[in-house]
Amino acid sequence: MRQAEKAVVVRELSDEQGLYFLEAEVKGEKLGEITRYEYCRKGHFPDGNKSTGTVIHVVFYEGDTAVGGHNIADFNSETGEWKYTT
């Protein structure tokens, strides 16, 4: 995830327990290419959204159109460890 080191945070949402959603993006090599990373904590949130697990996703955009994406990691609350996917 070296690319994420160049990411710019575009949205952060917090509640009384702290950060529950983080969205950051990295511009691609071609005009209009964007890679967006999204972190979401497990729980029910003030904006009405909810998440059944703590996860990190990546979504690839060309202009305003999502052209792909996948799950990067899941947090195991029992072990306190992240499980990264390939």
N, CA, C and O atoms as a GROMACS GRO file, in nm:
protein
  344
    1MET      N    1   0.082  -0.119   0.000
    1MET     CA    2   0.000   0.000   0.000
    1MET      C    3   0.086   0.125   0.000
    1MET      O    4   0.050   0.225   0.063
    2ARG      N    5   0.196   0.123  -0.067
    2ARG     CA    6   0.281   0.241  -0.076
    2ARG      C    7   0.208   0.358  -0.138
    2ARG      O    8   0.232   0.473  -0.100
    3GLN      N    9   0.117   0.331  -0.233
    3GLN     CA   10   0.044   0.439  -0.298
    3GLN      C   11  -0.036   0.519  -0.196
    3GLN      O   12  -0.053   0.640  -0.213
    4ALA      N   13  -0.083   0.454  -0.093
    4ALA     CA   14  -0.164   0.522   0.008
    4ALA      C   15  -0.083   0.628   0.084
    4ALA      O   16  -0.142   0.717   0.146
    5GLU      N   17   0.048   0.619   0.079
    5GLU     CA   18   0.132   0.719   0.146
    5GLU      C   19   0.115   0.857   0.082
    5GLU      O   20   0.138   0.959   0.147
    6LYS      N   21   0.074   0.861  -0.045
    6LYS     CA   22   0.054   0.987  -0.117
    6LYS      C   23  -0.093   1.032  -0.113
    6LYS      O   24  -0.129   1.128  -0.180
    7ALA      N   25  -0.174   0.964  -0.038
    7ALA     CA   26  -0.318   0.990  -0.036
    7ALA      C   27  -0.351   1.123   0.032
    7ALA      O   28  -0.284   1.167   0.125
    8VAL      N   29  -0.458   1.185  -0.019
    8VAL     CA   30  -0.512   1.308   0.038
    8VAL      C   31  -0.647   1.273   0.100
    8VAL      O   32  -0.733   1.215   0.034
    9VAL      N   33  -0.665   1.307   0.226
    9VAL     CA   34  -0.791   1.279   0.295
    9VAL      C   35  -0.899   1.370   0.239
    9VAL      O   36  -0.882   1.492   0.234
   10VAL      N   37  -1.011   1.310   0.196
   10VAL     CA   38  -1.121   1.389   0.142
   10VAL      C   39  -1.243   1.392   0.234
   10VAL      O   40  -1.328   1.480   0.223
   11ARG      N   41  -1.250   1.295   0.327
   11ARG     CA   42  -1.362   1.296   0.422
   11ARG      C   43  -1.325   1.215   0.546
   11ARG      O   44  -1.269   1.106   0.536
   12GLU      N   45  -1.358   1.270   0.662
   12GLU     CA   46  -1.341   1.203   0.791
   12GLU      C   47  -1.470   1.220   0.871
   12GLU      O   48  -1.523   1.330   0.880
   13LEU      N   49  -1.520   1.112   0.928
   13LEU     CA   50  -1.638   1.118   1.013
   13LEU      C   51  -1.607   1.051   1.146
   13LEU      O   52  -1.548   0.943   1.150
   14SER      N   53  -1.646   1.116   1.254
   14SER     CA   54  -1.620   1.066   1.389
   14SER      C   55  -1.746   1.070   1.473
   14SER      O   56  -1.839   1.146   1.446
   15ASP      N   57  -1.747   0.988   1.576
   15ASP     CA   58  -1.853   0.991   1.677
   15ASP      C   59  -1.786   0.990   1.814
   15ASP      O   60  -1.666   1.015   1.824
   16GLU      N   61  -1.863   0.962   1.919
   16GLU     CA   62  -1.807   0.966   2.054
   16GLU      C   63  -1.697   0.862   2.077
   16GLU      O   64  -1.620   0.874   2.171
   17GLN      N   65  -1.690   0.760   1.992
   17GLN     CA   66  -1.586   0.657   2.004
   17GLN      C   67  -1.464   0.685   1.918
   17GLN      O   68  -1.364   0.613   1.924
   18GLY      N   69  -1.471   0.790   1.837
   18GLY     CA   70  -1.359   0.827   1.751
   18GLY      C   71  -1.392   0.811   1.604
   18GLY      O   72  -1.509   0.813   1.565
   19LEU      N   73  -1.289   0.796   1.524
   19LEU     CA   74  -1.303   0.787   1.379
   19LEU      C   75  -1.382   0.662   1.340
   19LEU      O   76  -1.349   0.552   1.383
   20TYR      N   77  -1.486   0.681   1.256
   20TYR     CA   78  -1.558   0.564   1.207
   20TYR      C   79  -1.556   0.555   1.054
   20TYR      O   80  -1.589   0.449   1.000
   21PHE      N   81  -1.520   0.662   0.985
   21PHE     CA   82  -1.511   0.656   0.839
   21PHE      C   83  -1.401   0.750   0.793
   21PHE      O   84  -1.393   0.865   0.837
   22LEU      N   85  -1.316   0.700   0.705
   22LEU     CA   86  -1.209   0.782   0.647
   22LEU      C   87  -1.203   0.750   0.499
   22LEU      O   88  -1.200   0.634   0.458
   23GLU      N   89  -1.201   0.855   0.419
   23GLU     CA   90  -1.192   0.840   0.275
   23GLU      C   91  -1.072   0.922   0.227
   23GLU      O   92  -1.063   1.042   0.255
   24ALA      N   93  -0.982   0.857   0.155
   24ALA     CA   94  -0.864   0.925   0.103
   24ALA      C   95  -0.844   0.882  -0.041
   24ALA      O   96  -0.884   0.772  -0.080
   25GLU      N   97  -0.781   0.969  -0.121
   25GLU     CA   98  -0.763   0.934  -0.261
   25GLU      C   99  -0.625   0.972  -0.311
   25GLU      O  100  -0.559   1.064  -0.261
   26VAL      N  101  -0.585   0.897  -0.414
   26VAL     CA  102  -0.457   0.918  -0.480
   26VAL      C  103  -0.486   0.936  -0.629
   26VAL      O  104  -0.558   0.856  -0.689
   27LYS      N  105  -0.430   1.041  -0.688
   27LYS     CA  106  -0.449   1.063  -0.832
   27LYS      C  107  -0.364   0.963  -0.909
   27LYS      O  108  -0.252   0.931  -0.870
   28GLY      N  109  -0.420   0.914  -1.019
   28GLY     CA  110  -0.350   0.819  -1.104
   28GLY      C  111  -0.257   0.889  -1.202
   28GLY      O  112  -0.244   1.012  -1.201
   29GLU      N  113  -0.192   0.809  -1.286
   29GLU     CA  114  -0.101   0.863  -1.385
   29GLU      C  115  -0.174   0.932  -1.498
   29GLU      O  116  -0.124   1.031  -1.553
   30LYS      N  117  -0.292   0.882  -1.535
   30LYS     CA  118  -0.370   0.940  -1.643
   30LYS      C  119  -0.470   1.041  -1.587
   30LYS      O  120  -0.513   1.029  -1.472
   31LEU      N  121  -0.507   1.138  -1.667
   31LEU     CA  122  -0.605   1.238  -1.628
   31LEU      C  123  -0.737   1.172  -1.592
   31LEU      O  124  -0.790   1.092  -1.670
   32GLY      N  125  -0.791   1.202  -1.475
   32GLY     CA  126  -0.918   1.148  -1.432
   32GLY      C  127  -0.910   1.018  -1.354
   32GLY      O  128  -1.010   0.974  -1.297
   33GLU      N  129  -0.793   0.956  -1.350
   33GLU     CA  130  -0.778   0.833  -1.272
   33GLU      C  131  -0.762   0.866  -1.125
   33GLU      O  132  -0.681   0.951  -1.088
   34ILE      N  133  -0.839   0.799  -1.042
   34ILE     CA  134  -0.831   0.819  -0.898
   34ILE      C  135  -0.844   0.682  -0.831
   34ILE      O  136  -0.925   0.599  -0.870
   35THR      N  137  -0.762   0.661  -0.729
   35THR     CA  138  -0.775   0.543  -0.644
   35THR      C  139  -0.822   0.594  -0.509
   35THR      O  140  -0.757   0.678  -0.448
   36ARG      N  141  -0.936   0.542  -0.463
   36ARG     CA  142  -0.996   0.588  -0.337
   36ARG      C  143  -0.988   0.476  -0.234
   36ARG      O  144  -1.030   0.363  -0.260
   37TYR      N  145  -0.935   0.509  -0.117
   37TYR     CA  146  -0.927   0.416  -0.005
   37TYR      C  147  -1.032   0.456   0.097
   37TYR      O  148  -1.047   0.573   0.130
   38GLU      N  149  -1.106   0.356   0.147
   38GLU     CA  150  -1.213   0.383   0.244
   38GLU      C  151  -1.198   0.291   0.364
   38GLU      O  152  -1.194   0.169   0.351
   39TYR      N  153  -1.189   0.353   0.482
   39TYR     CA  154  -1.186   0.280   0.609
   39TYR      C  155  -1.322   0.298   0.675
   39TYR      O  156  -1.374   0.409   0.678
   40CYS      N  157  -1.379   0.191   0.729
   40CYS     CA  158  -1.504   0.200   0.804
   40CYS      C  159  -1.497   0.109   0.925
   40CYS      O  160  -1.464  -0.010   0.914
   41ARG      N  161  -1.528   0.165   1.041
   41ARG     CA  162  -1.529   0.090   1.167
   41ARG      C  163  -1.664   0.021   1.184
   41ARG      O  164  -1.766   0.072   1.139
   42LYS      N  165  -1.664  -0.093   1.247
   42LYS     CA  166  -1.788  -0.166   1.277
   42LYS      C  167  -1.875  -0.083   1.371
   42LYS      O  168  -1.826  -0.025   1.467
   43GLY      N  169  -2.007  -0.079   1.342
   43GLY     CA  170  -2.098  -0.010   1.432
   43GLY      C  171  -2.213   0.060   1.361
   43GLY      O  172  -2.228   0.050   1.239
   44HIS      N  173  -2.294   0.130   1.440
   44HIS     CA  174  -2.405   0.214   1.393
   44HIS      C  175  -2.362   0.358   1.416
   44HIS      O  176  -2.308   0.391   1.521
   45PHE      N  177  -2.387   0.445   1.317
   45PHE     CA  178  -2.329   0.579   1.322
   45PHE      C  179  -2.433   0.690   1.316
   45PHE      O  180  -2.545   0.668   1.270
   46PRO      N  181  -2.396   0.811   1.364
   46PRO     CA  182  -2.490   0.923   1.371
   46PRO      C  183  -2.554   0.961   1.237
   46PRO      O  184  -2.664   1.014   1.234
   47ASP      N  185  -2.485   0.933   1.126
   47ASP     CA  186  -2.540   0.969   0.995
   47ASP      C  187  -2.640   0.865   0.943
   47ASP      O  188  -2.689   0.877   0.831
   48GLY      N  189  -2.670   0.763   1.025
   48GLY     CA  190  -2.766   0.661   0.987
   48GLY      C  191  -2.705   0.538   0.923
   48GLY      O  192  -2.773   0.437   0.905
   49ASN      N  193  -2.578   0.544   0.887
   49ASN     CA  194  -2.511   0.430   0.827
   49ASN      C  195  -2.470   0.330   0.934
   49ASN      O  196  -2.464   0.362   1.053
   50LYS      N  197  -2.442   0.207   0.889
   50LYS     CA  198  -2.390   0.106   0.980
   50LYS      C  199  -2.295   0.015   0.903
   50LYS      O  200  -2.302   0.005   0.781
   51SER      N  201  -2.208  -0.050   0.977
   51SER     CA  202  -2.113  -0.143   0.918
   51SER      C  203  -2.106  -0.267   1.006
   51SER      O  204  -2.099  -0.258   1.128
   52THR      N  205  -2.108  -0.382   0.942
   52THR     CA  206  -2.104  -0.509   1.016
   52THR      C  207  -1.962  -0.552   1.050
   52THR      O  208  -1.943  -0.648   1.124
   53GLY      N  209  -1.863  -0.481   0.998
   53GLY     CA  210  -1.724  -0.513   1.028
   53GLY      C  211  -1.635  -0.393   1.006
   53GLY      O  212  -1.673  -0.299   0.936
   54THR      N  213  -1.517  -0.395   1.064
   54THR     CA  214  -1.418  -0.291   1.042
   54THR      C  215  -1.335  -0.333   0.922
   54THR      O  216  -1.271  -0.438   0.923
   55VAL      N  217  -1.337  -0.250   0.818
   55VAL     CA  218  -1.278  -0.289   0.690
   55VAL      C  219  -1.206  -0.173   0.622
   55VAL      O  220  -1.227  -0.056   0.655
   56ILE      N  221  -1.121  -0.209   0.526
   56ILE     CA  222  -1.060  -0.112   0.436
   56ILE      C  223  -1.087  -0.161   0.294
   56ILE      O  224  -1.060  -0.276   0.260
   57HIS      N  225  -1.141  -0.072   0.212
   57HIS     CA  226  -1.170  -0.101   0.071
   57HIS      C  227  -1.089  -0.008  -0.017
   57HIS      O  228  -1.046   0.099   0.027
   58VAL      N  229  -1.068  -0.050  -0.141
   58VAL     CA  230  -1.011   0.037  -0.244
   58VAL      C  231  -1.107   0.035  -0.363
   58VAL      O  232  -1.159  -0.069  -0.401
   59VAL      N  233  -1.128   0.154  -0.421
   59VAL     CA  234  -1.215   0.168  -0.538
   59VAL      C  235  -1.137   0.248  -0.642
   59VAL      O  236  -1.076   0.350  -0.610
   60PHE      N  237  -1.141   0.201  -0.767
   60PHE     CA  238  -1.070   0.266  -0.876
   60PHE      C  239  -1.170   0.343  -0.963
   60PHE      O  240  -1.274   0.290  -1.001
   61TYR      N  241  -1.137   0.468  -0.993
   61TYR     CA  242  -1.226   0.554  -1.071
   61TYR      C  243  -1.156   0.603  -1.196
   61TYR      O  244  -1.035   0.628  -1.198
   62GLU      N  245  -1.235   0.615  -1.302
   62GLU     CA  246  -1.195   0.686  -1.423
   62GLU      C  247  -1.300   0.794  -1.440
   62GLU      O  248  -1.414   0.767  -1.478
   63GLY      N  249  -1.261   0.917  -1.411
   63GLY     CA  250  -1.358   1.025  -1.405
   63GLY      C  251  -1.450   1.002  -1.286
   63GLY      O  252  -1.402   0.975  -1.175
   64ASP      N  253  -1.580   1.010  -1.308
   64ASP     CA  254  -1.677   0.988  -1.200
   64ASP      C  255  -1.726   0.844  -1.195
   64ASP      O  256  -1.814   0.811  -1.115
   65THR      N  257  -1.669   0.757  -1.278
   65THR     CA  258  -1.717   0.619  -1.287
   65THR      C  259  -1.625   0.523  -1.214
   65THR      O  260  -1.505   0.519  -1.240
   66ALA      N  261  -1.682   0.444  -1.122
   66ALA     CA  262  -1.606   0.338  -1.055
   66ALA      C  263  -1.586   0.225  -1.155
   66ALA      O  264  -1.682   0.175  -1.214
   67VAL      N  265  -1.460   0.184  -1.175
   67VAL     CA  266  -1.430   0.081  -1.273
   67VAL      C  267  -1.376  -0.047  -1.208
   67VAL      O  268  -1.340  -0.142  -1.277
   68GLY      N  269  -1.372  -0.049  -1.077
   68GLY     CA  270  -1.326  -0.168  -1.006
   68GLY      C  271  -1.300  -0.136  -0.861
   68GLY      O  272  -1.311  -0.022  -0.816
   69GLY      N  273  -1.265  -0.239  -0.790
   69GLY     CA  274  -1.233  -0.223  -0.649
   69GLY      C  275  -1.241  -0.355  -0.577
   69GLY      O  276  -1.288  -0.455  -0.632
   70HIS      N  277  -1.194  -0.355  -0.454
   70HIS     CA  278  -1.197  -0.476  -0.374
   70HIS      C  279  -1.167  -0.443  -0.227
   70HIS      O  280  -1.126  -0.333  -0.192
   71ASN      N  281  -1.188  -0.542  -0.146
   71ASN     CA  282  -1.158  -0.532  -0.004
   71ASN      C  283  -1.006  -0.548   0.014
   71ASN      O  284  -0.946  -0.637  -0.046
   72ILE      N  285  -0.946  -0.462   0.094
   72ILE     CA  286  -0.802  -0.472   0.121
   72ILE      C  287  -0.776  -0.546   0.252
   72ILE      O  288  -0.685  -0.628   0.260
   73ALA      N  289  -0.857  -0.516   0.354
   73ALA     CA  290  -0.830  -0.574   0.485
   73ALA      C  291  -0.956  -0.577   0.571
   73ALA      O  292  -1.045  -0.493   0.558
   74ASP      N  293  -0.960  -0.676   0.660
   74ASP     CA  294  -1.066  -0.690   0.759
   74ASP      C  295  -1.000  -0.694   0.897
   74ASP      O  296  -0.895  -0.755   0.915
   75PHE      N  297  -1.063  -0.627   0.994
   75PHE     CA  298  -1.012  -0.626   1.130
   75PHE      C  299  -1.081  -0.733   1.212
   75PHE      O  300  -1.204  -0.741   1.214
   76ASN      N  301  -1.002  -0.816   1.280
   76ASN     CA  302  -1.056  -0.920   1.367
   76ASN      C  303  -1.055  -0.864   1.509
   76ASN      O  304  -0.949  -0.852   1.571
   77SER      N  305  -1.172  -0.831   1.561
   77SER     CA  306  -1.181  -0.769   1.693
   77SER      C  307  -1.142  -0.865   1.805
   77SER      O  308  -1.106  -0.821   1.914
   78GLU      N  309  -1.150  -0.996   1.781
   78GLU     CA  310  -1.111  -1.094   1.883
   78GLU      C  311  -0.960  -1.101   1.901
   78GLU      O  312  -0.912  -1.114   2.013
   79THR      N  313  -0.885  -1.092   1.790
   79THR     CA  314  -0.739  -1.100   1.798
   79THR      C  315  -0.673  -0.963   1.798
   79THR      O  316  -0.556  -0.949   1.835
   80GLY      N  317  -0.749  -0.860   1.756
   80GLY     CA  318  -0.692  -0.725   1.746
   80GLY      C  319  -0.598  -0.708   1.627
   80GLY      O  320  -0.515  -0.618   1.626
   81GLU      N  321  -0.613  -0.797   1.527
   81GLU     CA  322  -0.522  -0.793   1.412
   81GLU      C  323  -0.600  -0.771   1.282
   81GLU      O  324  -0.716  -0.809   1.269
   82TRP      N  325  -0.531  -0.709   1.188
   82TRP     CA  326  -0.584  -0.692   1.053
   82TRP      C  327  -0.547  -0.812   0.969
   82TRP      O  328  -0.435  -0.862   0.978
   83LYS      N  329  -0.642  -0.857   0.886
   83LYS     CA  330  -0.614  -0.963   0.789
   83LYS      C  331  -0.619  -0.898   0.652
   83LYS      O  332  -0.724  -0.852   0.607
   84TYR      N  333  -0.503  -0.894   0.585
   84TYR     CA  334  -0.493  -0.830   0.454
   84TYR      C  335  -0.518  -0.931   0.343
   84TYR      O  336  -0.475  -1.046   0.351
   85THR      N  337  -0.589  -0.886   0.240
   85THR     CA  338  -0.616  -0.970   0.124
   85THR      C  339  -0.516  -0.931   0.015
   85THR      O  340  -0.452  -0.826   0.021
   86THR      N  341  -0.504  -1.016  -0.083
   86THR     CA  342  -0.408  -0.986  -0.191
   86THR      C  343  -0.480  -0.946  -0.316
   86THR      O  344  -0.416  -0.917  -0.417
   0.00000   0.00000   0.00000
